[in-house]
Amino acid sequence: MKVPERDPWVIRVAGSTHIRWVGVVALATLLSGCSGSSLGPPSPVTTQGKDISSLWSVFVSVAAVVGLLVMGLIVFAIIRYRRRSDDEELPPQFRYNIPLEVIYTGVPILIVIVLFVLTAGVITRVNSVAPDPDLVVKVTGFQWDWQFDYPEYGITVVGEPGLDPTLVLPVDEDIQLELTSADVIHSFYVPEFFEKRDVFPGTIDKIDIHLTEEGEYVGRCAEFCGTYHDRMLFNVRAVSAADFEAWVSEQTKVSDG
């Protein structure tokens, strides 16, 4: 039975379609690495977040270089050592190449060591807490909202059904958040902080943040905690030191009244 020959035009169309899809995937991957893009992470607004973002960029860059190198070697081998005719002999076969094996064993180990050292440094800086922060805020998660206490000022902000609480924080100051839960496990998460911390009942987890930009951000509970988990939203408002003092004065007057 004679097999009909394929139309070369159809083959070209199929190939170009595949190429277009590869281009779309590659473009989406590149865009996902752009800081602040809709496909990638937001721009960090804390010094801790910037450390995490920089480390993430290093990992992505190293992965991209290694991936491109491996794909390039694969394509090179496919093209350079392809059999051009049925009569052509196979290229010379080698059992081992010690210098090459040392390189492709030593280089990955070196990369892992460098990434490990960088990661350990960032984790140490992000997890460190100041003994005397400029501001302490107690954050309590409960089903299904948030409560923010400012012990120094006697201010308490509590979320209500249909009214998300706002965590007001000054920029350019060392802020310590004391995280806990009143009932079940919740998770304190603000994407622009580049940190997600689970909060447990009966324990206090301290984290330090140093805001570098004024703005408004949305936080949420990132741990499924019950029926109305999706309603555990809160706002973060980063303001100047003067605006923070004005907010404190306003809240104090309201509580006194």
Residue, then its C-alpha position, 0 to 999 in steps of 0.5 A: m500500500k502506497v502511503p500518500e506523501r504529505d503536502p509540504w505546504v501543510i507541514r510548513v503551516a503546522g511548523s509555523t503554528h508551533i513556532r508562533w505558540v512557542g513565541v507566545v509562551a516565551l513572551a508570557t514567560l518574559l513578561s511574568g518576570c517584569s516587576g509590577s506587571s499583571l503577570g508577575p509579582p507586584s513591586p515591593v514596598t518594604t526593604q524586606g520585600k526588596d531583598i526577597s524580590s532581588l533574590w527571586s530575580v537572581f534565581v530566575s536569571v540563573a534558571a534562565v541562563v541554565g535553561l538556555l544553555v541546556m536548550g542550546l546544547i541540545v539544538f547544537a547536538i541535534i543539528r551538528y550530529r544529525r545523520r544526513s543520509d542512510d549511508e553516513e556512519l555514526p559520529p565517534q562515540f566516547r565513553y567519558n570525557i573527564p574535563l567535561e564531566v568535572i565542569y558539568t558536575g562542579v558548575p551546578i554544585l557551585i551554583v547551588i552553593v552560591l544560591f544557598v548562601l544568598t538565600a541564607g543571608v536574605i532569610t536572616r535579614v527578613n526574619s530578624v526583629a529589632p529589639d527597640p522598634d519605632l512602632v509596635v502593632k498587634v495583629t489578631g486574626f479571628q473568624w472572620d476579620w482582623q483587629f489591629d492594636y497600637p499599644e503605645y497609643g491605645i488605639t484599636v481598629v477592628g473589622e466589621p461585616g462589610l467594613d474592612p479594617t485599615l492598618v495605618l503605618p508610617v513609612d521610613e520607620d522600623i515597624q514590628l508586627e506581633l501576629t496571633s490568632a483568636d481561634v483558628i489558623h489564619s495567614f497574614y498576607v500583603p502581596e507588596f510586602f512579599e511575605k506571608r505569615d501564618v498566625f496561630p492561636g496562643t502564639i505570637d509571631k513577630i516580623d519587622i517591616h520597613l515601608t519605603e513608599e506611601g500608598e494603599y494596599v490590600g491584605r488578606c487571609a491566605e489560609f482557609c479558615g472557615t466558611y467566610h474565609d474570603r471575607m477576611l480582607f483588610n487595607v494597608r495605608a502607608v503614610s508619612a510620619a506627619d500624616f501618621e501622627a495626624w491620624v493618631s490624634e484623630q483616633t485619640k479624639v474619637s476614642d476620648g469622645 
